[in-house]
Amino acid sequence: MLEENGIPTVVVSTARDISAQVKAPRTVFVNHPMGNTFGRAFDHERQRTILADALRALETVREGGALIDLPYEWEREFGIFQG
């Protein structure tokens, strides 16, 4: 509904397989554990970078259902948060 009314949307996802099936208008995928989409707590630089990438997708992606893999990796094994 938002897109139909001229308001672009973007999803920031940590579930690539689900995102590929849903086909939101624009999705950026981050290979982080669920619940940590924008990175670790207090990692403001990484958080701003991912947000900027998502906003850039609003400006540049014209193909519906686009799924963009962002280059950021979680530094440790996924699992229980260790601070």
Backbone as a ProteinNet text record, in pm:
[ID]
protein_1_A
[PRIMARY]
MLEENGIPTVVVSTARDISAQVKAPRTVFVNHPMGNTFGRAFDHERQRTILADALRALETVREGGALIDLPYEWEREFGIFQG
[TERTIARY]
80.8	0	86.6	192.4	279.4	341.8	397.9	461.4	361.9	240.7	137.4	104.8	126.1	100.4	225.9	331.4	452.8	549.9	533.2	625.3	712.9	840.4	927.4	957.4	977.1	1007.6	1130.3	1196.4	1309.5	1306.3	1334.3	1342.3	1489.6	1531.3	1665.8	1647.1	1704.2	1673.7	1796.6	1774.4	1878	1833.6	1723.7	1670.5	1661.2	1772.9	1779.5	1678.8	1666.5	1576.1	1430.7	1390.1	1253.7	1236.2	1334.3	1326.6	1315.9	1387.4	1382	1241.6	1173.2	1038.1	934.8	950.4	852.6	856.9	975.3	995	934.9	978.4	940.8	995.6	943.7	992.2	1144.5	1205.5	1350.8	1389.4	1490.2	1541.7	1693	1752.2	1896.7	1918.2	2002.6	2031.1	2162.8	2162.1	2281.9	2303.4	2421	2450.9	2487.9	2387.1	2399.6	2296.5	2316.1	2214.6	2083.7	1973.2	1844.2	1842.9	1780.8	1776.1	1893.3	1988.1	2107.1	2125.2	2014.7	2014.5	2116.5	2125.6	2215.1	2351.7	2377.3	2507.9	2500.4	2615.8	2626.2	2579.7	2535	2498.2	2617.5	2589.9	2687.3	2788.5	2773.7	2861.2	2798.1	2805.3	2735.3	2783.3	2910.2	2962.8	2899.1	2896.3	2835.6	2686.2	2620	2476.4	2446	2522.7	2501.7	2530.1	2631.3	2668.1	2557	2501.6	2393.5	2270.2	2239.2	2125.9	2146.4	2266.8	2296	2280.8	2325.9	2309.6	2162.5	2082.3	1938.7	1872.4	1906.7	1849	1893.5	2017.3	2066.4	1984.9	1945	1862.8	1729.7	1677.5	1553.9	1570.8	1689.5	1716.1	1753.8	1816.6	1877.1	1804.6	1734.2	1672	1537.4	1522.7	1399	1323.3	1389.1	1330.5	1259.4	1129.7	1053.9	1107.4	1109.3	1157.1	1307.5	1378.1	1524.7	1575.1	1676.8	1739.9	1889.8	1939.8	2080.3	2153.3	2262.5	2345.9	2446.6	2439.1	2538	2662.3	2779.8	2905.6	2946.3	2860.2	2900.2	2880.3	2977.1	2973.6	2980.9	2918.3	2927.8	3067.6	3133.3	3273.8	3297.7	3197.7	3213.5	3105.5	3114.1	3010.4	2876.7	2772.5	2637.1	2611.4	2531.1	2496.8	2459.8	2481.1	2445.5	2530.6	2466.1	2535.9	2635.9	2758.8	2865.2	2916.1	2845.4	2883.3	2989.5
-118.5	0	126.9	127.7	244.6	270.3	165.8	179.9	229.9	177.5	219.3	367.6	423.4	564.9	650.1	593.4	669.6	680.5	599.1	600.6	475.7	491.7	375.1	310.1	179.1	103.3	16.1	-16.6	-108.8	-192.4	-320.8	-412.2	-440.7	-434.2	-476.2	-611.4	-715.6	-852.9	-931.2	-1023.3	-1120.6	-1261.6	-1271.7	-1402.1	-1402.9	-1433.6	-1423.9	-1515.4	-1639.4	-1734.5	-1687.1	-1634.4	-1582.7	-1458.9	-1370.9	-1250	-1282.3	-1384.5	-1424	-1472.6	-1534.7	-1583.6	-1471.7	-1379.4	-1272.2	-1171.2	-1139.4	-1043.7	-906.6	-847.8	-709.4	-620.9	-500.1	-414.3	-398.1	-381.3	-370.5	-435.3	-520.3	-580.7	-575.9	-536	-549.7	-656.8	-752.4	-863.3	-839.5	-859.7	-848.4	-983.5	-1040	-1171.7	-1158.1	-1120.4	-1107	-1197.8	-1232.4	-1311.3	-1232.8	-1305	-1238.3	-1158.2	-1043.4	-953.9	-857.8	-874.4	-788.4	-732.6	-697.4	-658.3	-549.4	-450.4	-338.3	-354	-466.2	-490.6	-498.7	-500.7	-513.2	-384.9	-400.8	-285	-189.7	-63	45.3	52.4	-30.9	-20.4	79.3	205.4	310.9	325.8	305.9	318.4	214	87.9	-17.6	8.3	49.9	76	186.1	294.1	403.4	358.2	275.8	228.6	142.9	51.8	-33.1	51.1	145.8	234.1	313.6	365.8	440.9	352.4	228.2	135.6	108.7	92.7	69.4	191.1	309.8	431.3	451.3	414.2	423.5	332.3	216.8	125.3	190.3	274.5	346.5	434.4	490.1	580.7	508.1	392.6	330.9	208.8	135.1	10.5	41.4	0.7	25.1	-104.1	-217.1	-347.3	-403.7	-432	-488.7	-625.1	-651.7	-779.8	-790.6	-678.1	-680.2	-720.9	-805.3	-851	-825.8	-736.1	-695	-750.1	-821.2	-872.7	-765.2	-720.4	-625.3	-702.6	-639.9	-713.3	-733.3	-707.1	-711.7	-850.5	-894	-1026.2	-1007.9	-1098	-1101.3	-1148.7	-1085.5	-1114.2	-1245.9	-1298.1	-1423.2	-1520.4	-1641.5	-1740.3	-1688.5	-1721.4	-1688.1	-1769.4	-1719.9	-1791.4	-1692.9	-1729.7	-1646.4	-1519.8	-1406.5	-1279	-1275.6	-1235.4	-1234	-1093.7	-991.5	-852.9	-797
0	0	0	79.6	82.9	-53.6	-113	-243.3	-347.7	-342.5	-437.9	-424.8	-306.8	-282.1	-294.9	-353.8	-381.1	-265.7	-163.4	-49.6	-58.9	-94	-108.9	25.5	23.4	144.5	122.1	231.5	227.5	355.6	341.9	454.8	480.7	606.5	645.1	712.4	653.4	693.2	734.7	828.4	864	826	754.3	711.3	559.4	494.4	349.3	280.9	326.9	262.1	268.3	380.9	393.8	306.5	307.3	225.8	77.6	32.8	-108.3	-145.3	-52.8	-79.8	-73.5	20.3	40	-74.3	-122.1	-231.1	-200.5	-90.6	-61.1	-172.8	-188	-296.8	-298.8	-182.7	-170.1	-39.3	-43.1	79	75.5	186.8	203	310.2	279.8	370.1	440.6	573	655.3	722.1	707.6	764.3	912.4	990.4	1135.3	1200.5	1327.4	1398.3	1409	1406.7	1422.6	1552.1	1546.2	1660.5	1665.5	1574.9	1569.4	1428.8	1366.2	1225.9	1195.2	1281	1253.7	1320.9	1384.2	1444.6	1595.3	1654.9	1800.1	1868.9	1991.1	2072.5	2082	2067.5	2079.3	1965	1862.3	1744.5	1647.8	1686.3	1614.2	1470.1	1447.4	1310.9	1218.9	1261	1180.5	1162.6	1268.1	1260.8	1160	1163.8	1068.1	925.8	908.6	775.6	714.8	793.6	744	714.3	800.9	775.5	647	626	503.5	380	388.6	275.9	246	351.7	333.1	269.4	315.9	258.2	113.6	82.9	-54.3	-146.1	-94.5	-174.5	-211.1	-123	-154.4	-277.8	-293	-405	-533.1	-520.6	-639.1	-693.8	-610.5	-654.7	-719.3	-842.7	-917.1	-947.3	-933	-964.9	-842.4	-855.5	-744.7	-703.8	-576.3	-525.8	-515.9	-532.9	-529.2	-390.8	-389.1	-265	-278.6	-196.5	-202.7	-81.7	-105	3.7	42.9	166.9	216.4	260	253.8	274.4	419.5	514.8	655.2	713.8	789.7	854.3	1004.5	1075.2	1221.2	1255.9	1351.4	1380	1450.8	1521.7	1595.5	1552.6	1605.8	1576.6	1625.1	1551.1	1596.8	1722.3	1808.5	1930.6	2039.6	2159	2271.6	2269.6	2285.5	2286.4	2400.9	2367.7	2468.4	2495.8	2449.8	2478.4	2393.1
[MASK]
+++++++++++++++++++++++++++++++++++++++++++++++++++++++++++++++++++++++++++++++++++

